[in-house]
Structure formats: structure tokens, C-alpha cells
Amino acid sequence: MEPSRAPALRRLLPPLLLLLLPLYPRTRAKYVRGNLSSKEDWVFLTRFCFLSDYGRLDFRFRYPEAKCCQNILLYFDDPSQWPAVYKARDKDCLAKESVIRPENNQVINLTTQYAWSGCQVVSEEGTRYLSCSSGRSFRSVRERWWYIALSKCGGDGLQLEYEMVLTNGKSFWTRHFSADEFGILETDVTFLLIFTLIFVLSCYFGYLLKGRQLLHTTYKMFMAAAGVEVLSLLFFCIYWGQYATDGIGNDSVKILAKLLFSSSFLIFLLTLILLGKGFTVTRGRISHSGSVKLSVYMTLYTLTHVVLLIYEAEFFDPGQVLYTYESPAGYGLIGLQVAAYVWFCYAVLVSLRHYPEKQPFYVPFFAAYTLWFFAVPVMALIANFGIPKWAREKIVNGIQLGIHLYAHGVFLIMTRPSAANKNFPYHVRTSQIASAGVPAPGGSQSADKAFPQHVYGNVTFISDSVPNFTELFSIPPPTSSVSPAAPAPEELLAPPLEYLTPLPAPPPPPAHWRLSPPLAFRTPGAPIPRLDRPPAPAPTLPDWVLALLRTPPRTPRAVLPPPAFRGWSPSPPPPPEFARRTPTPPLEYLAPLPRRPVTHSFPD
């Protein structure tokens, strides 16, 4: 029985997605249009980060002539400008206009007297309107945030129909993008290709693991996190591509991409905590109390992410350049990340204490993901206090994607199914987990769910199409005469076949059941022995014949002629090779000697 893999997250995502899609603000597009009617005399409209010599504002304003005369004010991010007037309750409309420098063309007077405003009077249905259409270019020493406001000091309120197009150059990659967003589309496309490659490799490795029954739940969760990450980047690329085309984009697509990005992060975080606790590495199940703690923690983390997105959509002030973590929910996420790291450390230390043979996996695993756990809060602090606001969004986007790539890449390398991978964590097959979880009578809760202690199973990945030379010269240990005790029911988990020692050859069957000799050694007319009675013993040579065959022949020497031939000269002496008394080699090494012709002479 497997632990609950954040069921609350799966149940909450669909309704939360429907809830959040209409909440995302639509005034952040760089093609801005609207109809303003306010009783105030000073109102913020929009902001944009312009490039020097490339930034341009094209506008079209229209309001009743009876509401004359209104001004468009252009502030930049100098401390004496926008920060000095925005939300300054001690300053009235005139004080806020006083910080503007008219010599820098920061005021656009929407009247016919100001030639640069392009205003003219038009009549519609008996009502006279001032319609202004013109533009303005921006020059500065560096990229700056510019803030556009509308004012009419001492009047009876504001009423304006506006349409503004804010651009940076004419390139597809920069035209509608604010300077702090330069490179985001290119970065997202690059990481989309990289994460697609990671996802494809993870699927291929999963196929190999499944063929060897090592495709565990934690690896499936990693594959799911990589797949959701790819979907998130795909939707981000769709949003930024549409935004680069029309300057508006589809905010529903962007909020969906953010939800998928957060989901991928949560799935991967849960995977790390489960591996730290030893799930599918040293144990087959998580205890009931551990499952409850995980469910509560992941539900709390999910709700905090949702609150952060809602807070960003509803409560972030568009007149200020804020980062996602510059909110109570953001600081809450940082706290939960630190708590997750403490839990992760405790889980890894407990697993190492009970399974020290898993050090080749857990030591680099702990070291690598310690950096990952601290990277998120450190990045948030640096983004809040160390990165200029006019470059924050593009830098943070690249760092965040780099952190995710580091996490997925390290996991893919550490779990690759290769014989050279000394860090491979899995050694128990998926078909053996059920028997590992059988509770022992009177056993402890943790011991009931633990796997038997084994070394790593990376030798499993030696290809079946090539010989396994690692076992060519292995010597089986001697068998013991004492039979081991019968294992307990919960210990009947068999290790992989790679770790089984070759058994000795079985003893020969009893003599009365000995099989008959092969056909090649049977006599032509011999009857086939019956299996219900012992066969006749095979014929053997007598012992004296066998002894004679094993005795080497004596060295040949000269022999006297028969008595009938005595008196005659003896036969010639033997050849020199027979005169030496050297031991005769075995018969199988003797070559046949040529026969000598024998001649006899008879007396007349």
C-alpha cells in the first residue's frame, strides 16, 4: 500500500484554477486602454521601463471639454520623483506636480494651446470633446522606470478615455517588452527545450527501470514533476509570444503557467522528502503518522502558494515594482522551505543510521539538495534587496529556472540506470515491495516496513546482449552442512537474481536409478535397459589387462639367436637409440617405428 501522494493538491488545483483565472489584473499590458472617472485630482495610470533612445509612448486621449484642463505627468524612478510623491499623504496635487521638471518635457498639457499634445476639439451628439493624439520619446543614461499619472489640480474630478502603446524599439523581441522583461521569452524557450530533453530522458530511463521491475513511485513522481515543468514553460512561452505580438497577451494563460510551475515545485519537494525518509529505497511504506504529517504539510504549502498568487493579483500595488516574495505569503513560503529542509535533514540522518550501506546514495543526495533548499530563500532575499528594480524580473526568472534545472538534472544523473552509476538508490524490485510490507507479529512499526539490507543494484543494468564478465571468475562459497533456520514470514523477500550465489551441482542419483549409456557406446544388439529394474553393469576389462596397459614396456635389447643358428655371428648390435636406458614415454606419445627388414643366411 503506497502513501498518499498529496491528494489534497490534486483535489484543490481544478477549483483553485477556476477561481484564480479571473483574478489576475489586466492593466499590466503594455497596450493600455481604459475609461477613467474619478473624484480625485491626481491618479496613477500605468508604468513602463523604457530603454534609452528607444523607448516611445504613443497615446490617444479623449475627454469632455467641460472637464478641461487635464495634464499627463511623466515621473521616473529617481528618489526625488516618483518615490517622493506616490502615496505621500502630506502632499497635495500641486506639491506632486512641483517635482516635475517642465524643461525635461515631463508634462503633457491636454489642451489646444499646447502644440505637442496634438489636441483638437471634436463634437459628438452635441457634446464637445478634446481629442489628443501624439507621442513622446524617452532618453536617459540607463534603463529607467517611468510612471504615468493624470492630474487636474483644483478641479471637480477627472474623466478620461485613454489608449497608450508603450514600446522599446521595433524588434519582435523588445517592442512590447519592458526593459526589465528583456530576454524572458528567449530564456523560457531555451529552458523549455532543455526540460523537454530531461523529460524524454526520464521517460527512457523509466522504460529501462520498468523492464527490470525497478520503476518505483518516487521515480514516477520525478517524471511527473518534469512533465508538469515542461507544460508550465510551454504556457509561459505561449503567453510571452502572444504578448510580443500584440502587447496584451492572455493573462489566463500566464496564471495557468504559474499554477503548473508551483505544482511541479511541490511534486518535486514531496519526492525529496519521501526519498529522505527512505521510501522505495529502504522501506516499502510510510507509517500512518508520517503520512498524516506529509499530507498536512503539503496541504499547508499548497494553500500558501495559492494565497501568494491571490495576494499578488489583488493586493500588489501597480504603482510599485514589487517581487513575488515581497508579501506576507512570500515570507511564509520561505519559512515553510526552511522547515522542509529541517525535516529533510532529520529524515536523511535517520535513514543513514539504520542503513549505512546507502551512503553512496544519501551523502551526495543530501549535499546536492542542501544547496537547492537554500537557493530559493537566498534568491528571494537577493531579489528583494540586492537586484535593481529595472533588471529584477529578467534576472530572477533566469535564476529561478536555473535552480529548477539544477534540481532535475542532479536527480536524473543520480538515478540513471547504468552499471557505472555507484549512486543508484533502488535495489528491491517493485514486485517484491508487497512482501516486504507484511507486518511481523510483535515487530516494531519501522521494522515492519523496512527492506532487507542489500548493496546497490546497478549491476542489474549490464546489458543482456553481452556476456557479464564480472561473474566469469566468481568462486561460489563452500556449502555448509548445517541447514539454516527457516526464515520468518516477513523475511521472505528474495533479493534480485544478480545477488544469488550459484548453488553447487546436485548429487548424482542413486546407483539403481543410473541412466543407461548413450547410444554411441551401446553394442549393436544390446537391449535397451528398463527403468523399473537396475541396468546391468557396463562391461569392463580384467584388472590384469588394465595393469598391463598402464605398465610402460621395457627397453628393447639384443636377444640371442635360436639354438639352430648358434655358431654364427650374432646379429648386428642394436641401434644407438635403443642402447640408452632412458624411461620410455607413455604409449600415447610413441609413434610407430618403421619395420626393419630381417635377412637370414642359411649354410650350404
PyMOL commands that set and color helices and strands:
alter all, ss='L'
color gray80, all
select helices_A, chain A and resi 7-23+65-67+82-85+93-98+102-104+115-117+179-181+184-211+217-246+251-276+288-314+328-354+356-385+392-414+430-436+445-448+458-461+469-471+489-491+497-499+511-513+519-521+543-550+563-565+576-579+587-589
alter helices_A, ss='H'
color red, helices_A
select strands_A, chain A and resi 31-38+42-50+55-64+71-76+107-109+119-124+127-138+144-151+158-168
alter strands_A, ss='S'
color yellow, strands_A
deselect
rebuild
show_as cartoon
